[in-house]
Amino acid sequence: MPKLKRKISKKQNILHKRNQLPLFLALGGIAVLLIAAFFAFQKKATPYTPEVSGTPSLKVDKERVDLGEVKLGQTVQVSFGLKNVGDQPLKFSDVPYVEVKEGC
């Protein structure tokens, strides 16, 4: 009886390995397709062309802001987008880095 069990378990082991092979190949194929799709649809980086050469230059997205009438003591918020359009690093070296002028 023990020999019969060994023969059955060897056959089951072989069948089990055969059943795992298609699953392994299918998962491997899907992984290869996903990796290929990732590289195929990746955006190509466009080279940066500076607007100003030889020096840093700061560009502000809003040159003028109209907040309307603001009551004394009322807090208002404004945000600006700043971008270095030059080909050199832009460094703020003096304190205060940003100066706010009232009533402009």
C-alpha positions, 0 to 999 in steps of 0.5 A: 500500500505505501508504494501505491501512495508514492506512485500516485503522489509522483503522478500528482506532482508531475500533473501539478507541475504541468498545470503550473507551467501555462499559468507561469507563462501567461503571467510572464507574458502579461508582465512583458506586455505591461513593461513594453506598454510603459516604455511605449507610452512614456512622454518624451522629454523636450529639451529646455530652451531658455528665453534669456542666455548667459544670466538668470531671469525671473518671469512672473505669471501675473504682472498686475493684481486687482483685489478690488476694495479691501477694508482696513484690517481685512486679510487678502491672499494672492499667489504668483507663479515664478519661473527662471527663464534664464540658463543660469541658476537663480539665487535670492541672496539678500534678506528679505527675499520678497518685498511687499509694497502696500498700495501698488 
